[in-house]
Amino acid sequence: MKTAAALALLGALLAPAQSGASPKWTLARAQAVLQHSAFLVTDEAQADKPDYQPVFNARASRSLRVVGGHFVFSGLAHDMLTANDVRVRFTFKRPGRITGFQGPAADTSQPSFPIRAAFYYAWYPEAWFRYPVIPYSRFRPSLDLYSADDARTAHVHTDAMLYAHLDAGIYSWWGRGGYPPTDERFGRYLAAARTTPFRWAIYYEREGYANPSVEMIRADLEYIRDTYAGKPAYLKIDGRFVVYVYGNSEDSCDVTAARWRKANTVGAYIVLKAFAGFRSCPAQPDAWHQYSAALPEYDLAPDAFMIAPGFDEWGEGAPRLGRDLERWRTDAAAMVASNARWQLVLTFNEWPEGTSVESSHEWASPSGYGSYLDVLHEVLP
């Protein structure tokens, strides 16, 4: 947000042009306008047409030079949408207009099996508050009580999962207009990972709390395809966008698997949550997973192998699974040795249930990433 002084300065810089005068569009003037202006631009040269909100300090503005009679910028800008410094190029025209904007190319790679991923929650700040307990967690993240709306959160978490040698995040998604507003936030995470090899897939939460109709599932899959799956950072298997699906005790072949098979007319790669008798279902999804952070390991090979650091919800008298860093190391090694296609961490940051591996005050480490991610960094290939 611009300060009053900065806005006044910008007004003074632009005033002559707005009042009809014709001051010289000098390099010094253009550099001053650049560092005191706000921009929202699209890189039309890239296939995915990413948006940027670049800002320039005094040092960065000196990368604006005269080239062939035009003012051309080629250097680093700080992108407010991703909290990242990016190398960009553009022409800066009077009275302060960016044209021909070009940013970095996307990383369009996709991981191959085995894929190592962590369940991720953009429920914050909402999930910190469960009256009368604030914050509703036995532990305190090193980033403190952050917001998933913050670009820095997405940037720091993407970096942390890359450090842990994870390939992807499985993003808790509550649908269009759902609460918490995870849909509105997902684009920020795709943008943060755009130039990295890290990938994101949606975790379809509604199935765990209701029985959405075939029509609703199909509409949601079409929305995911049209809104997110075309982004470079969305996880794909053989070109098919991945969707994980949560579940509950009512799931069965007839109730769940058949419904998802019928709804998936868009060719999504579907990973359902396992239930009793899942292997004998006529309507098999592409893969199965389990979500049980109360167990240190859950072997569903060859589909998936899951590990959890602990389960210690604030509202319960005792941990369902106590934390043990050496056991965590053994479990991580067992996960790698399983050679399961999906190797899953439960979870990166589910703080209310105390299943997080994100850095915390309680397990901070010299690396800055925390002891649990340090273990993954050392054990995962």
VOBA-1610 file (N, C-alpha, C; in pm, whole numbers, padded with zeros to 5 digits, always signed):
BEGIN
Met+00085-00119+00000Met+00000+00000+00000Met+00089+00125+00000Lys+00059+00220-00086Lys+00137+00340-00096Lys+00111+00431+00024Thr+00218+00495+00075Thr+00202+00593+00181Thr+00152+00722+00121Ala+00103+00812+00208Ala+00054+00942+00160Ala+00165+01021+00092Ala+00287+01013+00148Ala+00400+01085+00090Ala+00433+01033-00048Ala+00429+00899-00063Ala+00461+00840-00193Ala+00356+00876-00297Leu+00229+00876-00256Leu+00122+00913-00348Leu+00133+01059-00390Ala+00173+01145-00294Ala+00189+01286-00326Ala+00302+01304-00427Leu+00413+01230-00406Leu+00526+01238-00498Leu+00486+01190-00637Leu+00412+01079-00644Leu+00368+01028-00773Leu+00278+01130-00843Gly+00191+01193-00766Gly+00105+01295-00824Gly+00184+01410-00881Ala+00290+01450-00808Ala+00374+01559-00857Ala+00448+01519-00984Leu+00490+01392-00991Leu+00562+01345-01109Leu+00474+01342-01233Leu+00348+01306-01213Leu+00257+01292-01325Leu+00180+01420-01357Ala+00174+01514-01265Ala+00090+01632-01280Ala+00114+01710-01408Pro+00239+01738-01447Pro+00257+01817-01569Pro+00194+01752-01690Ala+00209+01619-01703Ala+00151+01550-01818Ala+00000+01556-01814Gln-00058+01549-01694Gln-00203+01550-01681Gln-00261+01689-01703Ser-00180+01794-01680Ser-00231+01930-01693Ser-00210+01987-01833Gly-00152+01905-01922Gly-00136+01952-02058Gly+00005+01997-02091Ala+00090+02013-01992Ala+00228+02050-02017Ala+00302+01932-02079Ser+00419+01959-02135Ser+00494+01853-02201Ser+00637+01847-02147Pro+00653+01804-02022Pro+00788+01791-01968Pro+00862+01679-02039Lys+00992+01688-02038Lys+01071+01585-02105Lys+01057+01453-02030Trp+01038+01347-02106Trp+01031+01212-02048Trp+01174+01160-02038Thr+01243+01210-01935Thr+01383+01177-01917Thr+01397+01043-01845Leu+01516+00986-01852Leu+01541+00861-01783Leu+01522+00876-01633Ala+01571+00986-01577Ala+01557+01008-01433Ala+01410+01017-01393Arg+01332+01086-01476Arg+01189+01098-01445Arg+01120+00961-01455Ala+01153+00885-01560Ala+01091+00753-01578Ala+01128+00660-01462Gln+01252+00666-01416Gln+01294+00582-01303Gln+01219+00619-01176Ala+01196+00749-01156Ala+01122+00794-01038Ala+00977+00748-01042Val+00914+00759-01159Val+00776+00714-01173Val+00768+00563-01151Leu+00866+00487-01203Leu+00865+00342-01191Leu+00864+00298-01046Gln+00947+00362-00962Gln+00959+00315-00825Gln+00848+00366-00734His+00765+00456-00782His+00656+00507-00698His+00518+00473-00753Ser+00513+00376-00845Ser+00385+00338-00905Ser+00348+00194-00871Ala+00220+00165-00881Ala+00170+00028-00863Ala+00126-00025-00999Phe+00158-00152-01026Phe+00128-00211-01155Phe+00062-00347-01137Leu-00024-00382-01229Leu-00077-00517-01242Leu-00069-00551-01390Val+00017-00647-01425Val+00043-00675-01565Val+00029-00824-01592Thr+00010-00857-01719Thr+00002-00996-01764Thr+00112-01021-01866Asp+00179-01133-01852Asp+00280-01172-01949Asp+00211-01244-02064Glu+00179-01170-02167Glu+00106-01225-02282Glu+00194-01316-02367Ala+00326-01309-02347Ala+00417-01391-02427Ala+00419-01537-02382Gln+00373-01562-02260Gln+00375-01699-02207Gln+00242-01768-02236Ala+00248-01898-02259Ala+00127-01973-02293Ala+00022-01966-02183Asp+00065-01965-02056Asp-00031-01963-01945Asp-00070-01822-01903Lys-00012-01720-01964Lys-00045-01579-01940Lys-00051-01545-01790Pro+00061-01560-01720Pro+00060-01532-01576Pro+00049-01383-01546Asp-00017-01352-01436Asp-00027-01215-01387Asp+00087-01185-01291Tyr+00125-01057-01286Tyr+00227-01010-01194Tyr+00184-00877-01134Gln+00232-00853-01014Gln+00215-00723-00950Gln+00354-00675-00909Pro+00433-00626-01006Pro+00572-00592-00976Pro+00585-00457-00906Val+00680-00450-00814Val+00717-00324-00749Val+00867-00308-00761Phe+00912-00183-00760Phe+01052-00152-00786Phe+01103-00053-00681Asn+01212-00089-00616Asn+01274+00007-00526Asn+01372+00092-00606Ala+01441+00184-00538Ala+01531+00276-00608Ala+01642+00201-00681Arg+01695+00097-00615Arg+01803+00021-00679Arg+01753-00051-00803Ala+01635-00115-00792Ala+01581-00188-00907Ala+01550-00093-01022Ser+01503+00027-00992Ser+01463+00120-01098Ser+01581+00160-01186Arg+01704+00146-01132Arg+01821+00181-01212Arg+01848+00081-01324Ser+01773-00030-01326Ser+01783-00123-01438Ser+01706-00075-01560Leu+01635+00037-01545Leu+01568+00099-01658Leu+01673+00179-01736Arg+01691+00143-01863Arg+01794+00207-01947Arg+01733+00252-02079Val+01809+00335-02151Val+01768+00377-02284Val+01825+00278-02385Val+01737+00215-02462Val+01777+00116-02563Val+01704+00150-02693Gly+01779+00189-02794Gly+01717+00220-02924Gly+01615+00331-02916Gly+01639+00427-02830Gly+01547+00540-02817Gly+01428+00514-02727His+01420+00394-02666His+01310+00361-02575His+01365+00333-02435Phe+01281+00350-02337Phe+01319+00314-02200Phe+01283+00167-02177Val+01383+00085-02159Val+01366-00059-02148Val+01418-00105-02012Phe+01336-00182-01943Phe+01377-00240-01814Phe+01415-00385-01835Ser+01529-00424-01781Ser+01572-00563-01782Ser+01646-00589-01651Gly+01577-00657-01558Gly+01635-00679-01426Gly+01536-00744-01333Leu+01563-00731-01203Leu+01479-00795-01102Leu+01369-00701-01054Ala+01251-00757-01039Ala+01138-00688-00976Ala+01087-00777-00864His+01025-00715-00765His+00963-00795-00659His+00815-00810-00692Asp+00771-00935-00708Asp+00632-00963-00744Asp+00549-00980-00618Met+00453-00892-00598Met+00369-00895-00478Met+00272-01014-00479Leu+00242-01071-00597Leu+00149-01183-00603Leu+00211-01313-00555Thr+00344-01324-00566Thr+00412-01447-00525Thr+00519-01425-00419Ala+00539-01300-00375Ala+00643-01266-00278Ala+00779-01316-00323Asn+00806-01302-00452Asn+00929-01355-00509Asn+00994-01248-00596Asp+01128-01249-00599Asp+01201-01162-00690Asp+01212-01233-00825Val+01168-01166-00929Val+01165-01228-01062Val+01237-01139-01162Arg+01303-01203-01258Arg+01372-01129-01364Arg+01270-01100-01475Val+01255-00972-01508Val+01154-00931-01606Val+01215-00834-01706Arg+01141-00817-01815Arg+01182-00722-01918Arg+01056-00656-01974Phe+01065-00525-01999Phe+00951-00454-02057Phe+00997-00316-02105Thr+00909-00253-02182Thr+00930-00114-02224Thr+00842-00026-02137Phe+00899+00085-02091Phe+00827+00177-02002Phe+00796+00305-02080Lys+00668+00329-02102Lys+00627+00441-02185Lys+00562+00551-02102Arg+00574+00670-02153Arg+00513+00785-02089Arg+00362+00772-02088Pro+00295+00806-01976Pro+00347+00872-01856Pro+00384+00775-01743Gly+00393+00647-01774Gly+00428+00546-01673Gly+00353+00417-01702Arg+00366+00368-01826Arg+00289+00253-01870Arg+00384+00141-01914Ile+00360+00021-01859Ile+00441-00095-01893Ile+00382-00163-02016Thr+00466-00187-02117Thr+00422-00260-02236Thr+00524-00371-02266Gly+00478-00474-02335Gly+00566-00582-02375Gly+00629-00655-02257Phe+00553-00673-02149Phe+00608-00734-02027Phe+00641-00881-02050Gln+00761-00920-02009Gln+00803-01060-02017Gln+00868-01101-01885Gly+00816-01209-01826Gly+00872-01264-01704Gly+00940-01397-01730Pro+00972-01469-01625Pro+01041-01598-01642Pro+00948-01704-01701Ala+01008-01798-01772Ala+00931-01909-01826Ala+00889-02004-01714Ala+00778-02072-01734Ala+00730-02170-01636Ala+00813-02296-01644Asp+00823-02365-01531Asp+00875-02501-01529Asp+00757-02591-01564Thr+00763-02657-01677Thr+00651-02739-01724Thr+00672-02887-01699Ser+00773-02923-01619Ser+00799-03064-01590Ser+00691-03121-01499Gln+00676-03252-01502Gln+00587-03323-01412Gln+00665-03439-01350Pro+00640-03468-01221Pro+00714-03578-01158Pro+00669-03713-01209Ser+00755-03811-01194Ser+00720-03949-01227Ser+00713-04029-01099Phe+00647-04144-01104Phe+00635-04229-00985Phe+00771-04284-00944Pro+00794-04298-00812Pro+00703-04263-00703Pro+00696-04112-00680Ile+00576-04064-00652Ile+00553-03923-00624Ile+00535-03905-00473Arg+00611-03814-00417Arg+00606-03787-00272Arg+00535-03655-00249Ala+00429-03659-00169Ala+00343-03542-00154Ala+00297-03529-00009Ala+00261-03407+00029Ala+00210-03380+00163Ala+00072-03318+00154Phe-00017-03358+00246Phe-00148-03295+00255Phe-00131-03155+00313Tyr-00198-03058+00248Tyr-00176-02917+00279Tyr-00309-02847+00306Tyr-00306-02750+00400Tyr-00428-02682+00443Tyr-00413-02531+00435Ala-00498-02469+00355Ala-00502-02323+00345Ala-00622-02271+00422Trp-00641-02326+00543Trp-00757-02291+00626Trp-00732-02171+00717Tyr-00621-02107+00701Tyr-00580-02005+00798Tyr-00598-01865+00739Pro-00643-01769+00819Pro-00645-01768+00966Pro-00767-01833+01031Glu-00866-01877+00954Glu-00991-01925+01014Glu-00969-02037+01116Ala-00881-02132+01086Ala-00865-02250+01172Ala-00789-02222+01301Trp-00730-02102+01313Trp-00665-02071+01441Trp-00766-02045+01551Phe-00890-02013+01512Phe-00989-01968+01609Phe-01099-02072+01627Arg-01104-02129+01744Arg-01213-02220+01780Arg-01254-02182+01922Tyr-01347-02086+01931Tyr-01382-02023+02057Tyr-01413-02127+02166Pro-01359-02106+02288Pro-01283-01992+02336Pro-01132-02010+02328Val-01085-02107+02247Val-00942-02136+02240Val-00880-02068+02119Ile-00782-01982+02144Ile-00711-01913+02037Ile-00562-01910+02072Pro-00476-01971+01996Pro-00504-02052+01878Pro-00540-02195+01917Tyr-00617-02261+01832Tyr-00658-02398+01859Tyr-00548-02492+01808Ser-00441-02500+01884Ser-00328-02587+01850Ser-00237-02599+01971Arg-00182-02718+01990Arg-00086-02738+02099Arg+00052-02684+02061Phe+00071-02657+01933Phe+00202-02616+01884Phe+00192-02481+01814Arg+00307-02417+01797Arg+00310-02283+01737Arg+00403-02283+01617Pro+00351-02260+01496Pro+00439-02260+01379Pro+00543-02149+01385Ser+00656-02173+01324Ser+00762-02073+01323Ser+00719-01945+01251Leu+00626-01957+01155Leu+00571-01839+01087Leu+00466-01768+01171Asp+00440-01819+01291Asp+00337-01768+01382Asp+00198-01792+01320Leu+00097-01716+01360Leu-00040-01742+01317Leu-00063-01678+01180Tyr-00016-01746+01078Tyr-00013-01688+00943Tyr-00149-01697+00875Ser-00157-01628+00763Ser-00276-01632+00678Ser-00239-01697+00545Ala-00325-01785+00497Ala-00303-01848+00367Ala-00330-01751+00254Asp-00386-01633+00284Asp-00405-01529+00183Asp-00276-01452+00156Asp-00176-01471+00239Asp-00052-01397+00231Asp+00040-01462+00127Ala+00089-01384+00033Ala+00179-01437-00070Ala+00305-01495-00008Arg+00352-01436+00100Arg+00474-01486+00163Arg+00452-01627+00218Thr+00333-01656+00270Thr+00303-01790+00321Thr+00317-01894+00210Ala+00256-01867+00096Ala+00265-01961-00016Ala+00409-01978-00062His+00483-01870-00065His+00623-01874-00109His+00709-01955-00012Val+00697-01926+00117Val+00778-01994+00218Val+00743-02142+00225His+00615-02176+00218His+00574-02316+00226His+00617-02395+00102Thr+00610-02334-00014Thr+00658-02402-00134Thr+00807-02431-00121Asp+00882-02334-00075Asp+01026-02353-00055Asp+01053-02463+00046Ala+00975-02468+00154Ala+00996-02569+00258Ala+00969-02710+00205Met+00867-02726+00124Met+00836-02860+00072Met+00938-02904-00033Leu+00991-02810-00108Leu+01100-02843-00199Leu+01223-02886-00121Tyr+01252-02817-00011Tyr+01364-02854+00075Tyr+01348-02998+00125Ala+01225-03038+00155Ala+01198-03172+00207Ala+01196-03279+00098His+01228-03242-00025His+01229-03334-00139His+01090-03390-00168Leu+00989-03308-00141Leu+00852-03345-00178Leu+00825-03295-00319Asp+00747-03371-00393Asp+00715-03336-00532Asp+00588-03254-00544Ala+00497-03269-00446Ala+00366-03208-00463Ala+00299-03183-00328Gly+00198-03096-00333Gly+00110-03073-00220Gly-00032-03111-00259Ile-00103-03175-00167Ile-00243-03213-00189Ile-00327-03114-00110Tyr-00390-03023-00182Tyr-00447-02899-00129Tyr-00593-02918-00091Ser-00623-02903+00038Ser-00760-02917+00088Ser-00850-02812+00021Trp-00952-02861-00052Trp-01036-02773-00135Trp-01182-02794-00099Trp-01249-02684-00066Trp-01388-02688-00022Trp-01484-02637-00127Gly-01440-02632-00251Gly-01530-02599-00361Gly-01548-02450-00382Arg-01616-02419-00491Arg-01647-02280-00523Arg-01742-02223-00418Gly-01702-02112-00361Gly-01784-02049-00258Gly-01784-02123-00127Gly-01697-02223-00111Gly-01691-02300+00013Gly-01622-02223+00124Tyr-01635-02277+00245Tyr-01571-02215+00360Tyr-01492-02323+00434Pro-01366-02294+00470Pro-01293-02170+00443Pro-01270-02148+00294Pro-01237-02023+00255Pro-01232-01988+00112Pro-01107-02040+00041Thr-01092-02171+00038Thr-00973-02231-00022Thr-00968-02214-00173Asp-01083-02206-00237Asp-01085-02189-00381Asp-01024-02055-00420Glu-01058-01950-00348Glu-01006-01818-00378Glu-00855-01810-00359Arg-00799-01899-00277Arg-00656-01892-00244Arg-00570-01983-00330Phe-00629-02078-00397Phe-00550-02181-00464Phe-00461-02124-00575Gly-00512-02025-00648Gly-00434-01967-00756Gly-00301-01911-00711Arg-00297-01859-00588Arg-00173-01803-00534Arg-00068-01913-00519Tyr-00110-02033-00480Tyr-00015-02143-00461Tyr+00035-02195-00596Leu-00052-02200-00694Leu-00008-02239-00828Leu+00091-02138-00884Ala+00067-02010-00856Ala+00158-01905-00903Ala+00293-01915-00833Ala+00292-01943-00703Ala+00416-01951-00627Ala+00505-02064-00677Ala+00445-02171-00726Ala+00521-02288-00771Ala+00550-02286-00921Arg+00504-02185-00992Arg+00506-02185-01138Arg+00645-02206-01198Thr+00748-02147-01142Thr+00883-02159-01199Thr+00965-02266-01128Thr+00902-02349-01046Thr+00969-02456-00973Thr+00917-02591-01020Pro+00981-02702-00982Pro+00927-02834-01017Pro+00818-02882-00922Phe+00781-02801-00823Phe+00678-02842-00726Phe+00540-02832-00790Arg+00453-02930-00757Arg+00320-02937-00817Arg+00211-02944-00711Trp+00090-02905-00749Trp-00025-02905-00659Trp-00140-02986-00720Ala-00212-03058-00633Ala-00337-03125-00672Ala-00443-03094-00567Ile-00566-03094-00608Ile-00677-03064-00517Ile-00717-03187-00438Tyr-00749-03164-00309Tyr-00808-03268-00223Tyr-00956-03233-00208Tyr-01042-03312-00267Tyr-01185-03284-00274Tyr-01249-03323-00141Glu-01273-03221-00056Glu-01317-03246+00081Glu-01466-03282+00093Arg-01549-03235+00003Arg-01695-03252+00017Arg-01736-03398+00032Glu-01664-03486-00034Glu-01701-03627-00028Glu-01693-03683+00112Gly-01614-03621+00198Gly-01601-03670+00335Gly-01715-03629+00426Tyr-01798-03536+00380Tyr-01901-03482+00469Tyr-02041-03486+00408Ala-02050-03533+00285Ala-02180-03544+00218Ala-02163-03644+00103Asn-02271-03666+00032Asn-02265-03750-00087Asn-02301-03665-00208Pro-02204-03587-00259Pro-02236-03500-00373Pro-02285-03581-00491Ser-02378-03524-00565Ser-02438-03594-00678Ser-02338-03607-00793Val-02369-03697-00884Val-02288-03712-01005Val-02276-03578-01077Glu-02388-03506-01084Glu-02388-03378-01155Glu-02298-03276-01086Met-02300-03273-00952Met-02214-03180-00879Met-02067-03215-00897Ile-02034-03342-00885Ile-01895-03384-00903Ile-01847-03350-01043Arg-01931-03379-01142Arg-01891-03351-01280Arg-01869-03201-01301Ala-01958-03120-01245Ala-01942-02975-01259Ala-01815-02928-01189Asp-01783-02984-01073Asp-01661-02946-01002Asp-01537-02989-01078Leu-01540-03108-01138Leu-01425-03154-01216Leu-01406-03066-01339Glu-01514-03027-01401Glu-01503-02937-01516Glu-01446-02802-01474Tyr-01488-02755-01358Tyr-01437-02627-01306Tyr-01287-02638-01277Ile-01244-02746-01213Ile-01102-02766-01184Ile-01023-02772-01313Arg-01076-02846-01411Arg-01009-02854-01542Arg-00994-02717-01606Asp-01102-02640-01608Asp-01102-02513-01680Asp-01029-02402-01606Thr-01028-02407-01472Thr-00971-02299-01392Thr-00827-02324-01352Tyr-00793-02448-01321Tyr-00663-02477-01260Tyr-00575-02575-01337Ala-00633-02675-01397Ala-00553-02785-01453Ala-00461-02740-01566Gly-00494-02629-01631Gly-00409-02579-01737Gly-00286-02504-01689Lys-00280-02476-01559Lys-00164-02406-01504Lys-00043-02500-01498Pro+00076-02447-01523Pro+00195-02533-01524Pro+00218-02607-01393Ala+00180-02549-01280Ala+00209-02610-01150Ala+00103-02710-01104Tyr+00000-02736-01185Tyr-00099-02836-01144Tyr-00044-02975-01176Leu-00060-03067-01082Leu-00005-03203-01094Leu-00084-03285-01197Lys-00010-03350-01285Lys-00072-03435-01387Lys+00002-03568-01396Ile-00073-03671-01429Ile-00018-03803-01458Ile-00052-03836-01602Asp+00049-03851-01684Asp+00027-03877-01827Asp-00071-03778-01888Gly-00057-03652-01850Gly-00140-03546-01905Gly-00276-03531-01839Arg-00311-03616-01744Arg-00441-03610-01676Arg-00426-03541-01541Phe-00514-03444-01513Phe-00501-03370-01389Phe-00549-03455-01270Val-00474-03445-01160Val-00494-03532-01044Val-00592-03468-00946Val-00686-03547-00897Val-00778-03504-00792Val-00783-03614-00686Tyr-00743-03579-00564Tyr-00761-03668-00450Tyr-00899-03646-00391Val-00958-03750-00335Val-01095-03743-00284Val-01098-03794-00141Tyr-01144-03710-00049Tyr-01161-03751+00091Tyr-01281-03844+00101Gly-01301-03905+00216Gly-01412-03998+00232Gly-01458-04009+00374Asn-01557-04097+00399Asn-01608-04120+00533Asn-01652-04265+00548Ser-01708-04297+00663Ser-01742-04436+00694Ser-01856-04491+00609Glu-01929-04405+00538Glu-02040-04450+00455Glu-01995-04487+00313Asp-01869-04468+00283Asp-01821-04496+00148Asp-01830-04645+00116Ser-01859-04674-00009Ser-01864-04812-00055Ser-01849-04812-00206Cys-01840-04931-00263Cys-01830-04942-00408Cys-01949-04877-00477Asp-02069-04910-00431Asp-02190-04860-00496Asp-02214-04711-00469Val-02185-04669-00345Val-02216-04531-00307Val-02113-04433-00361Thr-01985-04470-00356Thr-01878-04375-00386Thr-01806-04404-00517Ala-01745-04520-00528Ala-01661-04548-00645Ala-01740-04541-00775Ala-01860-04598-00776Ala-01940-04596-00898Ala-01981-04453-00934Arg-02015-04373-00833Arg-02057-04235-00857Arg-01943-04153-00919Trp-01821-04171-00866Trp-01708-04098-00921Trp-01672-04147-01061Arg-01684-04275-01086Arg-01658-04327-01220Arg-01755-04264-01321Lys-01882-04256-01283Lys-01982-04200-01373Lys-01961-04051-01393Ala-01918-03981-01288Ala-01904-03834-01295Ala-01781-03791-01373Asn-01680-03874-01375Asn-01551-03834-01434Asn-01553-03850-01585Thr-01616-03755-01650Thr-01620-03755-01797Thr-01513-03664-01856Val-01426-03608-01770Val-01324-03514-01818Val-01185-03577-01817Gly-01175-03704-01782Gly-01046-03771-01786Gly-00953-03737-01672Ala-01007-03696-01557Ala-00922-03667-01441Ala-00863-03796-01386Tyr-00748-03785-01322Tyr-00683-03897-01252Tyr-00734-03893-01108Ile-00818-03989-01071Ile-00889-03986-00943Ile-00823-04081-00842Val-00795-04027-00723Val-00741-04107-00613Val-00843-04106-00499Leu-00915-04217-00480Leu-01017-04225-00376Leu-00958-04268-00243Lys-01027-04234-00135Lys-00991-04281-00002Lys-01043-04424+00015Ala-00957-04512+00063Ala-00991-04654+00074Ala-01098-04679+00178Phe-01176-04785+00156Phe-01280-04829+00250Phe-01282-04981+00247Ala-01362-05041+00333Ala-01367-05188+00341Ala-01407-05247+00206Gly-01330-05341+00158Gly-01360-05408+00033Gly-01326-05330-00091Phe-01243-05226-00079Phe-01217-05137-00193Phe-01150-05209-00310Arg-01070-05310-00281Arg-00997-05377-00390Arg-01090-05456-00483Ser-01205-05494-00434Ser-01296-05575-00516Ser-01399-05491-00591Cys-01389-05359-00582Cys-01485-05272-00651Cys-01477-05291-00803Pro-01589-05306-00870Pro-01586-05311-01016Pro-01541-05178-01076Ala-01578-05067-01010Ala-01543-04933-01060Ala-01417-04884-00989Gln-01303-04931-01033Gln-01177-04893-00971Gln-01134-04753-01016Pro-01091-04668-00921Pro-01033-04540-00959Pro-00889-04561-01008Asp-00818-04454-01033Asp-00680-04466-01078Asp-00587-04509-00966Ala-00621-04474-00843Ala-00539-04514-00727Ala-00621-04495-00600Trp-00568-04553-00491Trp-00632-04541-00359Trp-00531-04481-00262His-00586-04414-00161His-00501-04365-00051His-00578-04383+00078Gln-00511-04364+00189Gln-00576-04365+00319Gln-00539-04238+00393Tyr-00628-04195+00481Tyr-00599-04076+00562Tyr-00623-04115+00707Ser-00514-04146+00775Ser-00524-04189+00914Ser-00399-04145+00987Ala-00397-04019+01028Ala-00279-03963+01094Ala-00261-04015+01236Ala-00356-04095+01285Ala-00341-04154+01418Ala-00249-04277+01414Leu-00210-04320+01294Leu-00117-04430+01277Leu+00014-04377+01223Pro+00128-04427+01271Pro+00256-04377+01219Pro+00280-04415+01074Glu+00230-04533+01033Glu+00243-04578+00895Glu+00111-04639+00850Tyr+00084-04628+00721Tyr-00030-04698+00663Tyr+00013-04746+00525Asp+00023-04876+00511Asp+00075-04936+00388Asp-00040-04981+00298Leu-00056-04911+00187Leu-00159-04944+00090Leu-00093-04974-00045Ala+00031-05023-00038Ala+00107-05051-00160Ala+00033-05155-00246Pro+00045-05146-00377Pro+00137-05059-00451Pro+00085-04918-00474Asp-00039-04890-00431Asp-00096-04757-00456Asp-00027-04649-00374Ala-00026-04665-00241Ala+00020-04557-00156Ala+00080-04610-00026Phe+00165-04527+00032Phe+00222-04552+00164Phe+00221-04418+00234Met+00161-04414+00355Met+00143-04289+00426Met+00214-04290+00560Ile+00271-04175+00599Ile+00335-04162+00730Ile+00286-04035+00798Ala+00281-04040+00932Ala+00237-03926+01011Ala+00334-03903+01126Pro+00364-03777+01161Pro+00457-03749+01270Pro+00395-03763+01408Gly+00262-03745+01416Gly+00191-03748+01543Gly+00050-03699+01523Phe-00033-03716+01626Phe-00170-03665+01624Phe-00202-03621+01765Asp-00209-03492+01786Asp-00226-03437+01920Asp-00317-03316+01914Glu-00448-03341+01908Glu-00544-03232+01899Glu-00561-03165+02035Trp-00575-03033+02032Trp-00584-02955+02154Trp-00700-03002+02243Gly-00813-03035+02182Gly-00933-03066+02258Gly-00938-03207+02314Glu-00835-03289+02290Glu-00835-03426+02340Glu-00738-03440+02456Gly-00767-03529+02548Gly-00690-03541+02670Gly-00549-03591+02652Ala-00527-03675+02550Ala-00394-03734+02527Ala-00373-03750+02378Pro-00249-03751+02332Pro-00224-03768+02189Pro-00272-03904+02140Arg-00331-03906+02022Arg-00362-04035+01960Arg-00234-04101+01908Leu-00138-04016+01871Leu-00007-04063+01828Leu+00097-03964+01877Gly+00183-04008+01969Gly+00286-03920+02022Gly+00397-03899+01921Arg+00465-03786+01934Arg+00575-03754+01843Arg+00704-03821+01888Asp+00777-03874+01789Asp+00905-03940+01814Asp+00988-03921+01688Leu+01089-03836+01695Leu+01163-03800+01575Leu+01239-03919+01516Glu+01289-04008+01600Glu+01360-04125+01547Glu+01263-04221+01479Arg+01142-04237+01537Arg+01042-04318+01470Arg+01005-04256+01335Trp+00996-04125+01331Trp+00967-04054+01207Trp+01072-04084+01100Arg+01197-04086+01141Arg+01304-04118+01047Arg+01289-04262+00994Thr+01259-04355+01083Thr+01238-04495+01042Thr+01120-04508+00949Asp+01012-04437+00980Asp+00892-04442+00896Asp+00919-04383+00758Ala+00993-04273+00753Ala+01025-04211+00623Ala+01107-04307+00537Ala+01202-04377+00600Ala+01282-04474+00526Ala+01196-04591+00478Ala+01100-04634+00561Ala+01010-04742+00520Ala+00922-04699+00403Met+00881-04573+00404Met+00800-04522+00294Met+00878-04528+00163Val+01003-04485+00166Val+01086-04489+00045Val+01105-04634+00000Ala+01131-04722+00095Ala+01156-04864+00062Ala+01032-04933+00007Ser+00914-04883+00039Ser+00790-04945-00009Ser+00777-04939-00160Asn+00838-04837-00219Asn+00829-04814-00363Asn+00685-04795-00410Ala+00596-04758-00317Ala+00458-04728-00355Ala+00456-04609-00451Arg+00356-04608-00538Arg+00350-04500-00637Arg+00329-04364-00571Trp+00241-04362-00470Trp+00215-04237-00396Trp+00272-04253-00255Gln+00364-04166-00216Gln+00425-04169-00084Gln+00387-04038-00014Leu+00303-04051+00088Leu+00227-03937+00139Leu+00260-03903+00283Val+00270-03772+00309Val+00296-03719+00443Val+00167-03658+00496Leu+00125-03706+00614Leu+00005-03654+00681Leu+00047-03583+00809Thr+00066-03454+00810Thr+00039-03355+00708Thr+00149-03250+00710Phe+00144-03158+00614Phe+00238-03047+00621Phe+00197-02947+00728Asn+00068-02914+00738Asn+00031-02803+00829Asn-00113-02811+00880Glu-00155-02929+00924Glu-00286-02939+00990Glu-00263-02916+01139Trp-00259-02789+01177Trp-00221-02752+01314Trp-00327-02787+01419Pro-00458-02774+01394Pro-00555-02808+01498Pro-00545-02953+01546Glu-00516-03046+01455Glu-00502-03187+01494Glu-00359-03222+01535Gly-00268-03128+01522Gly-00131-03152+01565Gly-00057-03254+01481Thr-00085-03257+01350Thr-00019-03353+01261Thr+00085-03287+01171Ser+00122-03164+01198Ser+00207-03087+01109Ser+00354-03128+01113Val+00420-03115+00997Val+00566-03127+00991Val+00631-02993+00957Glu+00552-02893+00927Glu+00605-02758+00907Glu+00684-02714+01030Ser+00781-02628+01010Ser+00863-02582+01122Ser+00780-02519+01232Ser+00814-02553+01356Ser+00742-02506+01473Ser+00842-02460+01578His+00796-02375+01670His+00881-02337+01784His+00923-02461+01862Glu+00838-02564+01865Glu+00867-02684+01944Glu+00969-02775+01877Trp+00988-02766+01745Trp+01088-02850+01679Trp+01167-02770+01575Ala+01199-02646+01613Ala+01283-02562+01527Ala+01421-02624+01513Ser+01489-02593+01404Ser+01622-02649+01379Ser+01711-02543+01313Pro+01843-02562+01315Pro+01934-02464+01255Pro+01908-02439+01107Ser+01853-02536+01036Ser+01826-02517+00893Ser+01718-02413+00869Gly+01634-02391+00969Gly+01520-02302+00954Gly+01394-02372+00907Tyr+01406-02501+00871Tyr+01292-02575+00820Tyr+01229-02667+00923Gly+01290-02684+01038Gly+01235-02769+01142Gly+01284-02912+01131Ser+01283-02983+01243Ser+01344-03117+01251Ser+01274-03220+01163Tyr+01141-03210+01149Tyr+01070-03312+01071Tyr+01099-03298+00921Leu+01108-03175+00872Leu+01145-03156+00732Leu+01294-03186+00711Asp+01376-03162+00813Asp+01517-03199+00804Asp+01532-03349+00778Val+01451-03429+00848Val+01456-03576+00829Val+01418-03611+00685Leu+01311-03552+00635Leu+01270-03580+00497Leu+01379-03538+00400His+01440-03424+00426His+01550-03377+00341His+01664-03477+00334Glu+01690-03542+00448Glu+01800-03638+00455Glu+01761-03776+00400Val+01636-03816+00417Val+01596-03954+00385Val+01538-03968+00246Leu+01459-03871+00201Leu+01395-03885+00071Leu+01497-03855-00040Pro+01492-03933-00148Pro+01586-03911-00259Pro+01569-03772-00320
//
